[in-house]
Amino acid sequence: MNFYKVNINGKAIQVADYPGEKGPIIAIHGLTGTHKNMHYYADRFKGEYRFISVDLRGRGNSDETDEEPSIFKHADDIVGLLAELEVENPILLGYSMGAFISAIVASRLKSVQGLILLDGAAKATEHQRGIVQPSLGRISRAFTSQEHYVEEIKKIYTNLGVVWNDMLQDTVEYEVGSVGDHWENKSTEARIVADFDSFYTFSPKEICSQIECPVLLVYAKGNIGSMPPLFYMTDYEETQAFTTQIETVVSDCNHYTMVFEKREDINSYIETFLHKLS
């Protein structure tokens, strides 16, 4: 795997680039994630496919976002990244916020070969706000050490129905850094909230009607700990209605175990979809 930064309009985007013969697959993580959230999918498809996973701006090792970030500005970054890397006919794999971003990119670029939406690009409602927003306060908290941060995040993920393992430990350690005499998440809470708020400006009718490539939507129907699924299937009605070539499959995982567990069912759905593209 090659780990490098790409300059897009004066801003650095961190890239994890796994070599492979086909593709490439461009993997875009969720709201508070990094490229490491896409580990299990990279591990499954690298080698056969070139697999390029990114840290969106404001996350991981990439530069900070603009003062007023949005999913549309992140889409601008991905379009710029594809041009800078001279990628032709990409396959976009977006999880959660990354699915919103991937859909926007696919609506703009007719060269996109295929689009995989992992529980995202839906019609956002207040239901999602009630689940997501309370957990964002951790981003601006100060922690005494990296270990302190990890222990606090471990409690959060356990409550979300996620089983802790070494990969998740590595993922969480990557998203935190030392600042003076304390440790904190590398992101800025207000800008993460702004990104989340921009979900509500996403119009499935407007965006999805412009997507011409085949689309695979993977819906996570599982409860999130004691909470219901992040999205209901009804939230995807417009996405399904206005996407001309869409196949929808359902996984019993929840929104978070979709990336924090090795999901053979989802890998199989994606593999079948990729073979159809080729």
Sequence and secondary structure as in RCSB ss.txt:
>XXXX:A:sequence
MNFYKVNINGKAIQVADYPGEKGPIIAIHGLTGTHKNMHYYADRFKGEYRFISVDLRGRGNSDETDEEPSIFKHA
DDIVGLLAELEVENPILLGYSMGAFISAIVASRLKSVQGLILLDGAAKATEHQRGIVQPSLGRISRAFTSQEHYV
EEIKKIYTNLGVVWNDMLQDTVEYEVGSVGDHWENKSTEARIVADFDSFYTFSPKEICSQIECPVLLVYAKGNIG
SMPPLFYMTDYEETQAFTTQIETVVSDCNHYTMVFEKREDINSYIETFLHKLS
>XXXX:A:secstr
 EEEEEEETTEEEEEEEE EEEEEEEEE  TT  GGGGHHHHHHHBEEEEEEEEE TTSTTS    SS  HHHHH
HHHHHHHHHTT  S EEEEETHHHHHHHHHHHH TT  EEEEES SS   HHHHHHHGGGGGGGG  BSSHHHHH
HHHHHHHHHTT    HHHHHHHHHTEEEETTEEEESS HHHHHHHHHGGGG  HHHHHTT  S EEEEEE S BT
TB  SS GGGGHHHHHH SSEEEEEESS TTHHHHS  HHHHHHHHHHHHHH 
